[in-house]
Amino acid sequence: MATDYDAPRKTDDEASAESLEALQASRSGSAQTAVIDVEETDTAEGIDLPGADLSGEELTVIVVPEQSDEFTCSSCFLVRHRSQIAREKNGLKYCIECEG
């Protein structure tokens, strides 16, 4: 889109009034509705609504055991790489972030 740099500039008040008028005109012409993107293969069970009761649902998670090059920080209990060990005291290891 070409810009005419020689044209007089609009003030902030004029620009906001013009855009407000444009918004009101576009809103009055059509009703606003919420649209959910749903595919034909989706079922009602596949859509989770906010505030839905999920107490009967089961979560399937694969738990990977701690690897040989990892440790669990005794302060934040996050599994970290051995390169992040800041100190080891009484057999307990602490990460750089907890000691920093």
Stockholm file with secondary structure:
# STOCKHOLM 1.0

chainA/1-100         MATDYDAPRKTDDEASAESLEALQASRSGSAQTAVIDVEETDTAEGIDLPGADLSGEELTVIVVPEQSDEFTCSSCFLVRHRSQIAREKNGLKYCIECEG
#=GR chainA/1-100 SS CCCCTTSCCCCHHHHHHHHHHHHHHHHHHSCCCCCCCCCTTCCGGGCCCTTCCCTTCCCCCCCCCCCTTEEECTTTCCEEEGGGEEEEETTEEEEHHHHC
#=GC SS_cons         CCCCTTSCCCCHHHHHHHHHHHHHHHHHHSCCCCCCCCCTTCCGGGCCCTTCCCTTCCCCCCCCCCCTTEEECTTTCCEEEGGGEEEEETTEEEEHHHHC
//
